[in-house]
Amino acid sequence: MQVSERIQQEIESHPVVLFMKGTPQFPMCGFSSRTVQALKQAGASGFHTVNVLEEPEIRANLPRYSNWPTFPQLFINGELIGGCDITLELFESGELARMLAEIQQA
């Protein structure tokens, strides 16, 4: 399977996917940590994560796939939401909670 196909499969198989450095329990960068906290506080339960530090091919290819240069990268319903700053803005405005609530109702 090509790396781009694997990335696409991850995104299509889960309503919420966070490509991050580390894991939610042990984030390996501050941006990933803040993004995980925002998701949890916004009501995300059981979101899927991919540790790009353990997946060098995904780490190398995801920026080209998504046209987003940095990590973490949050996808909701197959759509790139963005990185840490955008996720925090959405959280502070209440929009992230609304997006997550729609997924749980579906």
Buried (B, 14 or more C-beta within 10 A) or exposed (E): EEBBEBBBEBBEEBBBBBBBBBBBEEBBBEBBBBBBBBBEEBBBEEBBBBBBBEBEEBBEBBBEBBEBEEBBBBBBBEEBBBBBEBBBEBBEEEEBBEBBEEBEEE
